[in-house]
Amino acid sequence: MDTARTAAYLRRIGADHPAAATSSALRTLHLAHLRSVPFENLAIHLGQEVELTEKDLVAKVVDERRGGFCYELNGAFAALLTALGFEVTLLQARVYGDEGRPGIPYDHLALRVRTDDGGDWLADIGFGTHSHLPLDLAERGDQDDPGGTFRVVETPAGDLDVLKDGKPQYVLDRRPRELADFTAGAWYHRTSPKSHFTRSTVCTLVTETGRVTLSGNKLTVTTGEQRDVTELATDAEILAAYRTHFGIALDEVPQVAKPVRVGGR
């Protein structure tokens, strides 16, 4: 990313150019991104391609003013942070399912970010409802965050379990990866009937007072402990909600796509 693209990205998330790549600057950028760029899987249900290149990911976030899921959001954020002088490493993680077992390899993309002031952080703006601020990778106790109480725990195999409110979220492999390594994982989540991304549409954004989420025709606005749910009656109302709450202008309502059956089953 050159200077102009970096400046455009910062305008997209409403953040100033940091004077240095510090831990404080990372926290500011992390929260600004969560409040500006939604976690969404709409491309899957609009028949759009997901290209895992830095150029394409940044263009989607900055030029198209869209969001994305983990590979897209954290991939684009990695490009921004690198351009700003942070040391960024892409990490692969396996997400724990309801049965308590990790999913496929390259199930999730997260970021290890080292800062000029000696910080070593887990940055993740692509996991839906997760921490609002980076997590300290060296800390093994509870880490209080607006999104919950988090903990990073070493596993017997040398990986890291990331827990939210006592529940394992994903197991993080600490070996460095490249963006292209996540191609198979992204394809799986875009096509498999076993992926929750193919089963429904979701678009969600952190707000200053809570969170706003649109899934199908159901709009959920959370303010503190209050949760208001509205069922939108028409396509026009759904499209208006995407524009109003997420800044996403669509020509048609995303329809849940029929996933490709892996292995012919």
LINVENKA-V50209 format. One line per field, one symbol per residue. phi: phi as a letter, one per 40 degrees, with the letter a starting at -180 (. if undefined). psi: psi as a letter, one per 30 degrees, with the letter a starting at -180 (. if undefined). burial: + if it has 9 or more other C-alpha atoms within 8 Angstrom, else -. A space follows every 10 residues. Layout:
# LINVENKA-V50209
phi = ???
psi = ???
burial = ???
This chain:
# LINVENKA-V50209
phi = .ccccccccc cdbgbcccca cccccccccc cccccbbcca bcddcbgccb bcbddccccc ccccfbbibd cccccccccc ccccgccbbc bcbbcccccg bccccgcabb bbbbbccgcb bcbabbbgcb ccbdbccccb ccbcadcibb abbccdcgcb cbbbfgbcca bbccccbbdc ccdccccdcc bcccccccca caaaacbcbi abbbbgbbbb bbbgccbbbb cccbcccccc cccccbgbcb caccbdcccc ccggc
psi = kaeeeeeeee eeghklkkfl ileeeeeeee eeeefejljl geeegggklj jikeeeeeee eeefhlbaae eeefeeeeee eefggljkkk kklkkkaffg klalkhfkkl kkkklfggkj ljkjghgbja kfllkjffkf akjklffakl kkkklffgak kjkkhfkkel kkkfkkllef fgeeeeeeff fkffkffffl kkjkkklffc kkkjjbgjkk jkjbfkjkkk jkfleeeeee eeeeffgjjk flkkkjljlk jkgg.
burial = -----+++++ +++-+----- +++-++++++ ++++++++++ ++++++---- -+-+-+++++ ++--++++++ ++++++-+++ ++++-+++++ ++++++---- -++--+++++ ++++++--++ +++++++--+ +++++++-+- --+-+--+++ +++-----++ ++++---+++ +++---+-+- -++-++-+++ +++-+-++++ ++++++---+ +++++-++++ +++---+--- -+--+-+++- +++--+++-- -----++-+- +----
